[in-house]
């Protein structure tokens, strides 16, 4: 039930999960001297929906069909079947949805909050943590090119998305992160939203 808010070499997955857990509870990673945490989960989610009167958090265990569909649509792998979705409301109006995506860049992880509008477009992309050397981190200006993008075939690196000079791995990792979030929206939410919109209003 929803509640109000009050990668990928296999040998590295346990360590990646430890970093993910540290981020979720709002702590810095226990290792990686060069790591930088820009915002905790709580801070990022609370700022994701300006004007919201509440934010609901719901955890999904993806079914096999959903898990495969998201990967196929995103053209990027998922590391876990467990997914947490945040929905922002202003009274009864849905303002948008947010997911936190944690993934490996080269050998170390980064974490992003992807905020998606009810229309299925990226409304905000925020870097939460970056454990590779900071010179490879994406800038706000570079992240802005994802704004108002939906999941189209050309949402790819070196298509509509320009790479970061000298940091192809970061560019690819961020693009895949956004594609995973938009694919999740499509698989979990799009049909449900269309169904609600077609129902007669009381």
N, C-alpha and C positions, 0 to 999 in steps of 0.2 A: 504494500500500500504506500502511496506517496507520502512523504512527510516534509514538513516545512524545514528549511535550512536553519537552525538557531544560531626493430629492435633486433639484430635478432639472431645472432649465433646462439645455439642452444646452451652451450656451457655458461653463457653470461646471464641467462634468464633469471636464476635465483637472485643474483646481485641486482639486476634491473628491478625485480619485484621489491627488493629491500629499499631501493631508492624511491620507488613509487610509493611505498607505504610511508616513508619519511615525508615525502611531499604532501601526501593526503592529510597527515596529521599536523602539517604545518611546521615541520622541522627541516633543517638542512640535512644533507646527506652526511653520513658518518665518515666518509672518505672523500677523495678527490679534492686536492688542495685548491685547484683552479675553479672549482664549481661555483656557480652563482645562482642563488635563488632570488627571483624578482618579486614573487608574490606567493602567498600560501593559497591553498584551495579555497579556504573560507573568504579571504580577501578578494580573490579573483571572481568567485561566484557572486558575492554580494555586490560587486561593481559591474557585473555583466549586463544587468537589465535596469538602466536608469528609469526611475519613476515606478519601479515595481512595488507592489504592496505586500507581495510574498513570493518566495521561491520554493518550489517543491522538488524534492530529490527522490528519484525512483531507480532502483537497481534491477537490471534485467539479466536473466541467464539465457543467452541466445540459444535457440534451437539449432539443430544441424542445418536445416534449410536456410535459416536467417544468417547463420555464420558463413555459410558458403556464398550466399547471395551478396552479402556486404563485401566480401573479398573479391568476388567476380566483378561487381559494379565499380568498386574502388580501384581495381587493378593493383591492390596492395594487401599485404597479409595482416591479419589480426593476431595478436599474441594471446588473447584471452576471450573466453565466451562471456565473461562477466562485464557488464557495462553499466555505468551510472549516468543517468540523464537528469539534467536540471532544467526545470521549466519555470520561466518568470511570468508572473501575472500582475496586471493592474486591475484590482477587483476580480472580475470574471474574464477579462480580456487577456489572451495569451500574447505576451510580448516577444517570446522567442524561446529557443532551446540552447543548452550548452553542454558540451562534453569535454572532458580532459583526456588528451591523448598523450601517452608517454611512449617513446620509441628510441631506438638506438640511432645515433648519427653515424659515427665511425665505429668506435668501440665503447662509447659512453652515451648516456641518455640525455634527452631534452624533453621538456613537457610543455604542452600548449593547451590553452583553453580556446575552444572554437565555439563561437556563438552564432547560431543560425536563426534567421528570421522565420516567421510562420510561412513565408512564401518559399522557403528552401534556399535562401541565399546567405552567404557569409556576411554577418553584420559586424563581427569583431573577431580578431585573431590576436591573442595575447600570449607572449612568451612567459612562462612561469619559472622555468629553471633550465639551466644549460650547463652541462658537465664537461663538455669539450673545452679546449682553450677559447677564451672569450673573443678572440679576434675572428673566430669562425661563426659567431652568433649572428642571426639575422637582425637587421635594423628595422625600426618601426616603418621607415619609408619603404623598405623592400616588402614588408608584410602588407602594406596598404594595397598592393596590387591584387590581393585576394578579395578585397571589399566588394560586396554585391555580386560575387561570382556564385554561380550555381554549378551543379555537377553536369558539365558538358564534356563531350569528347576532347575538346581542345584545352581543357583545364589540365595541362601537362607542362612539365618543365621544357623550356625551349619552344613552346607553342605560345599560349597567351601568358605564360609565366616565365619571366626572364630570370636567369640564374644569378647567383651571387658570385662575383669574380673571385676565383681562388677557393671557392667553397661549394663545389658541386654537391658533395654529400649532404650538407645542410639544406641546400635548395631542394634536393630530391626528397629528403626526409620530411620537410615541412609540407611540400606539395602532397605527398602521400598521406600525411596527417589530415590535411583538409579534405582530401578525397574520401578518406575513411569516415570522417564525421558526416559529410554530405551523403555518403552511401548509407550510413546508419539512419539518417533522417529519412531517406527514401524508403528503406526497408521497414523500419519500425513505425514511422509516423505519417508518411504521405497518404497512404490509403485510409488510415484512420481519420485524418483531418478532412479528406474529401467526403467521407461518409458522414461525418458530423455536419459538414456544410450543406449536404443535401437533405438532411432531416428537417421536417417542418418545425419552425420555432413556436414555442408555446405562446 
